């Protein structure tokens, strides 16, 4: 039970992190409107998304210690390793060559990984513990993955840097809210079940 609670606490932290980075949607797209601030806006988008990717990958690795599902544990660690590798690569050799649409592909991959994780969780939880919620979350994440993959493929021709920044930060804000809400709901259920399990048995009418 403690491990389950820790898993959902880290999930909430992942949501808060994504929400904080996604809040840049309030500022950065407007900066990207002007030629004067466009280079600064692009540099900020790249740095913020790289830092987010590395930090989130570390949190993903941490969550792998709090699941008893061997398949989910391995998937989380592979996702974490890939995220860290890409983040380090972007910070070093590829920093001057990064195209913003690459982040849309990475978002699509993260959304797909989230869909798989929610599906695995749904398969191993009862309806009382939120399997329906996880199935819905998995479906939404899968649709999001497909949508962002399509957006990434047409971005070089159809989207400006401002449009790409808007898409990226919108996703992070939505992802953050979803992760925080799901984590909070499941944490509440876990704690409620623990309180119920430790409550003294009482006879009817007492």
Buried (B, 14 or more C-beta within 10 A) or exposed (E): EEEBBBBBBBBBBBBBBBBBBBBBBEEBBEBBEEEEBBEEBBEBBBEBBBBBBBBBBEBBBBBBEBBEBEEBBEBBBEBBEBBBEBBBEBBEEEEEEBBBBBBBBBBBBBBBBBBBBBBBBBBBBEEEBBBEBBBBBBBBBBEBBBBBBEBBBEBEEEBBBBBBBBBBBBBBBBBBBBBBBBBBBBBEBBEEBBEEEEEEEEEEEE
